[in-house]
Amino acid sequence: MPRKPSATTLRGIGGVAVLAAALFVMNLTLPDYYLRIVNLIGINIILVASLNLTNGFTGIFSLGHAGFMAVGAYTSALLTIAPAQKALALPQLPLWLAGISLPFPAALVAAGLLASFAALLIGFPVLRLRGHYLAVATMGFLVIIRVVLTNAESFTRGARGISGLPVFTNSWWVFGIAVLTLYLLRKLVTSAYGRGMIAIRENTVAAEALGIPIARYRLIAFCTGAFFAGVGGALLGHLMSVISPNFFSYSQTFLLVEISIIGGCGSLTGAVVGSLIMTLLPEILRNFEGGGELFGIALPPMYGLSQIILASLLIVIIIFRPQGIMGTKEFSWSMFGKKRELKKG
C-alpha cells in the first residue's frame, strides 16, 4: 500500500503552488522593470544561500564568490551564443567551441560544474588557511579571475565584455532553481555531512578529535557553494544579456556578504529574508535621491541616501544582532502547527 505524504510535504507542495500562482500573476501584470527586480531577488537568494553554506555553516569566510559567478556567466555565454554570432564577435575562438550551441539547461549545469572545478583547484591550497588569511586568499582568486577575463580577449572580448546574450532567464527559471537550491542545501545541511560542517564551524579542534575529516568537508562545502554561484552568475548574465569583468567586482562580493550578514549567515531562510530586504530597499530609497514630495513636504535631492541608509542598517545589525535577522533559525511549517496547539491548550 503506497505511503501517504506527510503534512509537511503537503504544506511544502502548497507553498510551491502559491509561489507559482504569484509568479503567474506578476508575469501578467508587472512591467518589465519590476519583473527584473523580482528576478534579481531570486538570483540573490541562490547566491547568498550558497555563500551561507561556506561562510555560515562551515565557517569558511570566502570573498571570492563573485569569481565563481564570473566563471559560470562566461561559461554559459560561450555555450549558448549562436555560432554565427560567435563568428562575428569572437572570431578567434577555437573551432570546437565556436561551433557549439547548447540548450540553456545544459549550459547552466556546465556553468555550475566549471565553477565547482575552479573551486576544487584553488580549494586544496587555500582551505589550509584560517581566518583573515583565508578571506584574503579567496579575494586573490577573484583578482586572478578578473585579470584573466580582461586579458583573454579571444575568449571574452576583454574589458568590452560579451553582449547580445540570449535572454533565457525568466521568473520560472530563477525561482525554480532558487527553490531547488534551498531544498538541496537544506538536505545537505541536515545530513551527516552538514552536521560535520557545523561541528567544524563551532570548533575545528574538537571536530577533528571526533574523527571528522576537516579538509574533505571544507572542500565539499566550498565546491558545492561554487556550483550554485556559477549557476547564479549564468542566470544573471542571461537576464542582463551582457556580461563584463566589471560586473564581478569587489562590490558584488561585498554586497553578497552584506546580504548574508543582515539576513543571518547561519540560516538558509536568512538568505531569503536578506535578499528581499537588500534588493527591494535600494530601489525604494532610490526614488527619494532625486528629491520629491513626502506627505506634502518638499524634499531636496539627497544623492547617496540609499548607500548611507544601507550602510547604517548593516552597522546597527552588527552591533545589536550580530547573528543577523534570522540567526540560525529556519522557516518550518511545523511552527504553525505549534501555534495552533498552544492556542488549544
BAKOL-856709 format. One record per residue (C-alpha): residue number from 0; x, y, z. Coordinates in steps of 0.25 Angstrom, whole numbers, plus 5000, padded with zeros to 4 digits. Layout:
BEGIN
+-----+------+------+------+
:  nr :    X :    Y :    Z :
+-----+------+------+------+
: NUM :    X :    Y :    Z :
...
+-----+------+------+------+
END
This chain:
BEGIN
+-----+------+------+------+
:  nr :    X :    Y :    Z :
+-----+------+------+------+
:   0 : 5000 : 5000 : 5000 :
:   1 : 5006 : 5013 : 4996 :
:   2 : 5010 : 5022 : 5007 :
:   3 : 5002 : 5035 : 5009 :
:   4 : 5010 : 5048 : 5008 :
:   5 : 5013 : 5055 : 5021 :
:   6 : 5006 : 5068 : 5025 :
:   7 : 5019 : 5075 : 5024 :
:   8 : 5021 : 5070 : 5010 :
:   9 : 5007 : 5075 : 5006 :
:  10 : 5009 : 5088 : 5012 :
:  11 : 5022 : 5089 : 5004 :
:  12 : 5015 : 5086 : 4991 :
:  13 : 5004 : 5096 : 4995 :
:  14 : 5015 : 5107 : 4997 :
:  15 : 5021 : 5104 : 4983 :
:  16 : 5007 : 5105 : 4977 :
:  17 : 5005 : 5118 : 4984 :
:  18 : 5019 : 5123 : 4979 :
:  19 : 5015 : 5118 : 4965 :
:  20 : 5002 : 5126 : 4965 :
:  21 : 5009 : 5138 : 4970 :
:  22 : 5019 : 5138 : 4959 :
:  23 : 5008 : 5135 : 4948 :
:  24 : 5000 : 5148 : 4953 :
:  25 : 5013 : 5156 : 4953 :
:  26 : 5017 : 5152 : 4939 :
:  27 : 5003 : 5156 : 4934 :
:  28 : 5003 : 5170 : 4942 :
:  29 : 5016 : 5175 : 4945 :
:  30 : 5024 : 5184 : 4935 :
:  31 : 5038 : 5178 : 4931 :
:  32 : 5046 : 5187 : 4940 :
:  33 : 5039 : 5181 : 4953 :
:  34 : 5040 : 5167 : 4947 :
:  35 : 5055 : 5169 : 4946 :
:  36 : 5055 : 5173 : 4961 :
:  37 : 5047 : 5161 : 4965 :
:  38 : 5057 : 5152 : 4957 :
:  39 : 5069 : 5159 : 4964 :
:  40 : 5062 : 5155 : 4977 :
:  41 : 5062 : 5141 : 4973 :
:  42 : 5077 : 5141 : 4967 :
:  43 : 5081 : 5147 : 4980 :
:  44 : 5075 : 5136 : 4988 :
:  45 : 5082 : 5126 : 4980 :
:  46 : 5096 : 5133 : 4982 :
:  47 : 5094 : 5137 : 4997 :
:  48 : 5089 : 5123 : 5001 :
:  49 : 5101 : 5116 : 4994 :
:  50 : 5110 : 5127 : 5001 :
:  51 : 5103 : 5123 : 5014 :
:  52 : 5107 : 5109 : 5012 :
:  53 : 5122 : 5112 : 5013 :
:  54 : 5122 : 5125 : 5021 :
:  55 : 5111 : 5122 : 5031 :
:  56 : 5110 : 5107 : 5032 :
:  57 : 5125 : 5103 : 5030 :
:  58 : 5132 : 5115 : 5035 :
:  59 : 5140 : 5117 : 5022 :
:  60 : 5140 : 5133 : 5021 :
:  61 : 5141 : 5134 : 5006 :
:  62 : 5141 : 5147 : 4998 :
:  63 : 5143 : 5140 : 4984 :
:  64 : 5128 : 5137 : 4982 :
:  65 : 5128 : 5147 : 4970 :
:  66 : 5139 : 5140 : 4964 :
:  67 : 5131 : 5127 : 4963 :
:  68 : 5119 : 5135 : 4957 :
:  69 : 5128 : 5141 : 4946 :
:  70 : 5133 : 5126 : 4943 :
:  71 : 5118 : 5122 : 4942 :
:  72 : 5114 : 5134 : 4934 :
:  73 : 5125 : 5133 : 4923 :
:  74 : 5123 : 5118 : 4922 :
:  75 : 5108 : 5119 : 4920 :
:  76 : 5110 : 5131 : 4910 :
:  77 : 5120 : 5123 : 4901 :
:  78 : 5112 : 5111 : 4901 :
:  79 : 5099 : 5117 : 4897 :
:  80 : 5102 : 5128 : 4887 :
:  81 : 5099 : 5124 : 4873 :
:  82 : 5111 : 5120 : 4864 :
:  83 : 5108 : 5131 : 4854 :
:  84 : 5109 : 5142 : 4865 :
:  85 : 5122 : 5136 : 4871 :
:  86 : 5128 : 5137 : 4857 :
:  87 : 5125 : 5152 : 4857 :
:  88 : 5128 : 5155 : 4872 :
:  89 : 5139 : 5145 : 4875 :
:  90 : 5146 : 5141 : 4862 :
:  91 : 5158 : 5135 : 4869 :
:  92 : 5150 : 5124 : 4877 :
:  93 : 5155 : 5110 : 4875 :
:  94 : 5147 : 5102 : 4865 :
:  95 : 5142 : 5092 : 4875 :
:  96 : 5136 : 5104 : 4884 :
:  97 : 5132 : 5113 : 4872 :
:  98 : 5122 : 5102 : 4867 :
:  99 : 5115 : 5099 : 4880 :
: 100 : 5101 : 5104 : 4884 :
: 101 : 5095 : 5097 : 4896 :
: 102 : 5081 : 5097 : 4901 :
: 103 : 5080 : 5107 : 4913 :
: 104 : 5078 : 5095 : 4924 :
: 105 : 5091 : 5088 : 4919 :
: 106 : 5099 : 5102 : 4919 :
: 107 : 5094 : 5104 : 4934 :
: 108 : 5099 : 5091 : 4938 :
: 109 : 5112 : 5093 : 4931 :
: 110 : 5114 : 5107 : 4937 :
: 111 : 5112 : 5101 : 4951 :
: 112 : 5121 : 5089 : 4948 :
: 113 : 5133 : 5098 : 4943 :
: 114 : 5131 : 5108 : 4955 :
: 115 : 5132 : 5096 : 4964 :
: 116 : 5144 : 5091 : 4957 :
: 117 : 5151 : 5104 : 4959 :
: 118 : 5147 : 5103 : 4974 :
: 119 : 5154 : 5090 : 4974 :
: 120 : 5167 : 5095 : 4968 :
: 121 : 5168 : 5106 : 4978 :
: 122 : 5162 : 5099 : 4990 :
: 123 : 5174 : 5089 : 4992 :
: 124 : 5184 : 5100 : 4995 :
: 125 : 5174 : 5111 : 5000 :
: 126 : 5166 : 5104 : 5010 :
: 127 : 5178 : 5100 : 5018 :
: 128 : 5178 : 5115 : 5023 :
: 129 : 5169 : 5120 : 5034 :
: 130 : 5162 : 5133 : 5038 :
: 131 : 5166 : 5146 : 5030 :
: 132 : 5177 : 5139 : 5023 :
: 133 : 5167 : 5130 : 5016 :
: 134 : 5158 : 5142 : 5013 :
: 135 : 5170 : 5150 : 5006 :
: 136 : 5173 : 5137 : 4999 :
: 137 : 5159 : 5135 : 4993 :
: 138 : 5159 : 5150 : 4989 :
: 139 : 5172 : 5147 : 4982 :
: 140 : 5165 : 5137 : 4974 :
: 141 : 5155 : 5148 : 4970 :
: 142 : 5166 : 5157 : 4965 :
: 143 : 5172 : 5146 : 4957 :
: 144 : 5159 : 5143 : 4950 :
: 145 : 5157 : 5157 : 4946 :
: 146 : 5171 : 5159 : 4941 :
: 147 : 5169 : 5146 : 4932 :
: 148 : 5155 : 5151 : 4927 :
: 149 : 5161 : 5164 : 4924 :
: 150 : 5173 : 5159 : 4916 :
: 151 : 5167 : 5146 : 4909 :
: 152 : 5161 : 5155 : 4898 :
: 153 : 5160 : 5143 : 4889 :
: 154 : 5150 : 5137 : 4898 :
: 155 : 5144 : 5148 : 4906 :
: 156 : 5146 : 5161 : 4898 :
: 157 : 5154 : 5166 : 4909 :
: 158 : 5148 : 5179 : 4917 :
: 159 : 5138 : 5181 : 4906 :
: 160 : 5130 : 5169 : 4911 :
: 161 : 5121 : 5160 : 4903 :
: 162 : 5108 : 5166 : 4898 :
: 163 : 5096 : 5160 : 4891 :
: 164 : 5094 : 5148 : 4900 :
: 165 : 5080 : 5141 : 4898 :
: 166 : 5071 : 5145 : 4909 :
: 167 : 5067 : 5132 : 4914 :
: 168 : 5065 : 5136 : 4929 :
: 169 : 5051 : 5138 : 4934 :
: 170 : 5044 : 5137 : 4947 :
: 171 : 5041 : 5122 : 4945 :
: 172 : 5055 : 5118 : 4943 :
: 173 : 5060 : 5127 : 4954 :
: 174 : 5050 : 5123 : 4965 :
: 175 : 5050 : 5109 : 4960 :
: 176 : 5065 : 5108 : 4962 :
: 177 : 5064 : 5116 : 4975 :
: 178 : 5054 : 5106 : 4981 :
: 179 : 5063 : 5095 : 4977 :
: 180 : 5075 : 5101 : 4983 :
: 181 : 5069 : 5103 : 4996 :
: 182 : 5063 : 5089 : 4996 :
: 183 : 5077 : 5083 : 4993 :
: 184 : 5085 : 5091 : 5002 :
: 185 : 5075 : 5088 : 5013 :
: 186 : 5076 : 5074 : 5011 :
: 187 : 5091 : 5075 : 5011 :
: 188 : 5091 : 5083 : 5024 :
: 189 : 5083 : 5073 : 5031 :
: 190 : 5091 : 5061 : 5027 :
: 191 : 5103 : 5055 : 5033 :
: 192 : 5112 : 5064 : 5025 :
: 193 : 5104 : 5076 : 5029 :
: 194 : 5105 : 5073 : 5044 :
: 195 : 5120 : 5071 : 5041 :
: 196 : 5121 : 5084 : 5035 :
: 197 : 5114 : 5091 : 5046 :
: 198 : 5124 : 5084 : 5056 :
: 199 : 5136 : 5089 : 5048 :
: 200 : 5130 : 5103 : 5049 :
: 201 : 5128 : 5102 : 5064 :
: 202 : 5141 : 5096 : 5068 :
: 203 : 5151 : 5091 : 5058 :
: 204 : 5160 : 5084 : 5068 :
: 205 : 5148 : 5077 : 5075 :
: 206 : 5142 : 5073 : 5061 :
: 207 : 5156 : 5067 : 5057 :
: 208 : 5157 : 5059 : 5070 :
: 209 : 5143 : 5053 : 5067 :
: 210 : 5149 : 5048 : 5054 :
: 211 : 5143 : 5058 : 5044 :
: 212 : 5151 : 5059 : 5032 :
: 213 : 5153 : 5074 : 5033 :
: 214 : 5159 : 5076 : 5019 :
: 215 : 5149 : 5068 : 5012 :
: 216 : 5137 : 5074 : 5018 :
: 217 : 5142 : 5088 : 5016 :
: 218 : 5145 : 5085 : 5001 :
: 219 : 5131 : 5079 : 4999 :
: 220 : 5125 : 5092 : 5004 :
: 221 : 5134 : 5101 : 4996 :
: 222 : 5131 : 5093 : 4983 :
: 223 : 5116 : 5092 : 4986 :
: 224 : 5115 : 5107 : 4988 :
: 225 : 5123 : 5110 : 4976 :
: 226 : 5114 : 5101 : 4967 :
: 227 : 5101 : 5109 : 4971 :
: 228 : 5109 : 5122 : 4970 :
: 229 : 5113 : 5118 : 4956 :
: 230 : 5098 : 5115 : 4953 :
: 231 : 5094 : 5129 : 4959 :
: 232 : 5104 : 5136 : 4950 :
: 233 : 5099 : 5129 : 4938 :
: 234 : 5085 : 5133 : 4941 :
: 235 : 5089 : 5148 : 4943 :
: 236 : 5097 : 5148 : 4930 :
: 237 : 5085 : 5143 : 4922 :
: 238 : 5076 : 5153 : 4930 :
: 239 : 5084 : 5165 : 4926 :
: 240 : 5088 : 5160 : 4912 :
: 241 : 5102 : 5165 : 4914 :
: 242 : 5114 : 5162 : 4923 :
: 243 : 5127 : 5169 : 4926 :
: 244 : 5138 : 5167 : 4936 :
: 245 : 5133 : 5179 : 4943 :
: 246 : 5120 : 5172 : 4947 :
: 247 : 5128 : 5163 : 4956 :
: 248 : 5136 : 5172 : 4965 :
: 249 : 5139 : 5174 : 4980 :
: 250 : 5126 : 5182 : 4981 :
: 251 : 5118 : 5170 : 4976 :
: 252 : 5125 : 5161 : 4987 :
: 253 : 5123 : 5171 : 4998 :
: 254 : 5108 : 5172 : 4994 :
: 255 : 5106 : 5157 : 4996 :
: 256 : 5113 : 5157 : 5009 :
: 257 : 5105 : 5169 : 5014 :
: 258 : 5092 : 5162 : 5010 :
: 259 : 5097 : 5149 : 5017 :
: 260 : 5100 : 5157 : 5030 :
: 261 : 5087 : 5164 : 5030 :
: 262 : 5079 : 5152 : 5028 :
: 263 : 5087 : 5143 : 5036 :
: 264 : 5099 : 5135 : 5031 :
: 265 : 5095 : 5122 : 5039 :
: 266 : 5081 : 5121 : 5032 :
: 267 : 5076 : 5118 : 5018 :
: 268 : 5064 : 5125 : 5022 :
: 269 : 5073 : 5137 : 5025 :
: 270 : 5077 : 5137 : 5011 :
: 271 : 5063 : 5139 : 5006 :
: 272 : 5060 : 5150 : 5016 :
: 273 : 5073 : 5157 : 5014 :
: 274 : 5071 : 5156 : 4999 :
: 275 : 5057 : 5162 : 5000 :
: 276 : 5062 : 5174 : 5008 :
: 277 : 5075 : 5177 : 5001 :
: 278 : 5068 : 5176 : 4987 :
: 279 : 5056 : 5184 : 4990 :
: 280 : 5061 : 5194 : 4999 :
: 281 : 5071 : 5201 : 4990 :
: 282 : 5060 : 5202 : 4979 :
: 283 : 5050 : 5209 : 4989 :
: 284 : 5061 : 5218 : 4994 :
: 285 : 5066 : 5222 : 4980 :
: 286 : 5053 : 5229 : 4978 :
: 287 : 5056 : 5239 : 4989 :
: 288 : 5070 : 5242 : 4984 :
: 289 : 5066 : 5252 : 4973 :
: 290 : 5057 : 5259 : 4983 :
: 291 : 5041 : 5260 : 4982 :
: 292 : 5030 : 5261 : 4992 :
: 293 : 5026 : 5253 : 5004 :
: 294 : 5013 : 5256 : 5012 :
: 295 : 5013 : 5270 : 5006 :
: 296 : 5027 : 5273 : 5010 :
: 297 : 5037 : 5276 : 4998 :
: 298 : 5050 : 5268 : 4999 :
: 299 : 5063 : 5273 : 4993 :
: 300 : 5072 : 5264 : 4985 :
: 301 : 5079 : 5254 : 4994 :
: 302 : 5089 : 5247 : 4985 :
: 303 : 5095 : 5235 : 4992 :
: 304 : 5084 : 5233 : 5002 :
: 305 : 5082 : 5219 : 4999 :
: 306 : 5096 : 5215 : 5002 :
: 307 : 5096 : 5223 : 5015 :
: 308 : 5084 : 5216 : 5020 :
: 309 : 5088 : 5202 : 5016 :
: 310 : 5102 : 5204 : 5022 :
: 311 : 5095 : 5209 : 5035 :
: 312 : 5086 : 5197 : 5035 :
: 313 : 5098 : 5188 : 5034 :
: 314 : 5105 : 5195 : 5045 :
: 315 : 5092 : 5194 : 5054 :
: 316 : 5090 : 5179 : 5051 :
: 317 : 5105 : 5176 : 5054 :
: 318 : 5104 : 5184 : 5067 :
: 319 : 5091 : 5179 : 5073 :
: 320 : 5089 : 5166 : 5066 :
: 321 : 5102 : 5161 : 5060 :
: 322 : 5095 : 5147 : 5057 :
: 323 : 5086 : 5154 : 5047 :
: 324 : 5071 : 5155 : 5046 :
: 325 : 5069 : 5140 : 5046 :
: 326 : 5081 : 5136 : 5053 :
: 327 : 5081 : 5121 : 5052 :
: 328 : 5066 : 5119 : 5051 :
: 329 : 5060 : 5113 : 5039 :
: 330 : 5045 : 5114 : 5034 :
: 331 : 5037 : 5102 : 5037 :
: 332 : 5023 : 5098 : 5034 :
: 333 : 5022 : 5092 : 5048 :
: 334 : 5023 : 5105 : 5055 :
: 335 : 5009 : 5108 : 5050 :
: 336 : 5004 : 5095 : 5056 :
: 337 : 5011 : 5098 : 5069 :
: 338 : 5004 : 5111 : 5070 :
: 339 : 4990 : 5105 : 5068 :
: 340 : 4994 : 5094 : 5079 :
: 341 : 4997 : 5106 : 5088 :
: 342 : 4984 : 5113 : 5086 :
: 343 : 4976 : 5100 : 5088 :
: 344 : 4984 : 5098 : 5101 :
+-----+------+------+------+
END
